[in-house]
Amino acid sequence: MTEKIKEIEERIKEHEKRIAELEKAILLQKVKPEERPKFKGLPEKILALRDNNFFRSPRTDVEVHAEIMKTYPCDLNRVSVALLRLSRKKELRRTTKVKGSKEYVAYAW
């Protein structure tokens, strides 16, 4: 009977040793936070156009809206506000563009 108790105690010690090793391995692992894909919103789309030299010549908000509508549906007023905010952050430059006899606000880089 004492032999069985000793055998059981040895098994318990082996199990405790394995559990301790597993816990140590788990605690030492570096847990990476889940990386969510970055949302590509309207300002990022406009900056992508800038990086592709779309703003080499001055463009009005209507022209930018027409180009963005090919890949990203949105309203013209959203594009206008995004362009204005990007110019305030100095990501784009504001200038004027003359069409006919009228001057329009345009954006360039």
Buried (B, 14 or more C-beta within 10 A) or exposed (E): EEEEEEEEEEEEEEEEEEEEEEEEEEEEEEEEEEEEEEEEEBBEBBBBBBEEEBBEEBBBBEBBBEBBEEEBEBEBEBBBBBBBBBBEEEBBEBBEBEEEEEEBBBBBB
